[in-house]
Amino acid sequence: MLLSDEDEPYFNSPNYDLVWIGVVSATLTLSILALLTYAYIWWRQRLLEENLFEYLLENV
């Protein structure tokens, strides 16, 4: 779909910039939350594996 001259003022408006700022900040926020969640799950899994290994060494 081609843009007409009537659509151009919308793309130059401050609201369009605010929308992009919102989209970028939301994307970055979700990416950071996803990485933190992944790191937490990895850390918990590793901690559980170490505790299980120590438990097996002591009790088996």
N, C-alpha and C positions, 0 to 999 in steps of 0.2 A: 504494500500500500504506500503510495507516494504521499509526501507531505505537501500540503498546499500552503500558500502564503498566509492563509488565515490561521494555520496551526503554529506558525513561527513565534508569535508573541508568547504563547504558552511555554515554549521551550526556553525562552529567555527570561521567564518570570522568576522571582525569588522562590516561589513555592516549589517549582520544579527542582531547584537546588536543594531545598529542604527535604524533599522526598528522597533525593539521591543520598544526602547525608544520613537520613534515617535508615535507608536500605543498607548502606555500607556499615554503619555503626551496629545495626542489628545483626548483620552477617558476621562481623568481627566478634561481637559478644557471644553469639551462638557457637562460633568456632572455638573461642577460648573456653567456654563451658564444656564443649565436647572434649577438648584436650584434657581439661582438669578431671572430668569424669573418667576418661580413659586411664589417666595416670593414677587416680585413686583406686580404680578396679585392679590395675596391674599391681599396685603396691599391696593391696589387701590379699590378692592371690599369692604374691610372693611371701608375704608374712605368714599366711596359712600354710604354705608349703614348708617354710622353715620350721614352724611350730610342729607340724606333723612329722617332719624328719627328726627333730629333737625328741619328740615323744616316742617315736619308733626306736631310736637309739637307746633311750633310757629304759624302755619297758619290754623290749623284745630280746 
